[in-house]
Amino acid sequence: MNYNFLYKRLGERVEELRKKKGMTQEELAEKAGLHRAYFWDIESGRNISIKTAYKIARALSIKVSELFPF
């Protein structure tokens, strides 16, 4: 089964939350301890680990579950 749609939706959600907080990709990537280029991949639908999702959620000051409202 192909789950790429989930990664794409997660990337869209991360972008949505980042913009809502008024942050650039670079700012959020730095705060999450991730490379900016990798962060661009995440918002484009790259498969990420739970650990990376946790880092992003912490950097956005949200619960991990808020990344998955779909």
Secondary structure by P-SEA (a helix, b strand, c coil): ccaaaaaaaaaaaaaaaaaaacccaaaaaaaacccaaaaaaaaacccccaaaaaaaaaaacccccccccc
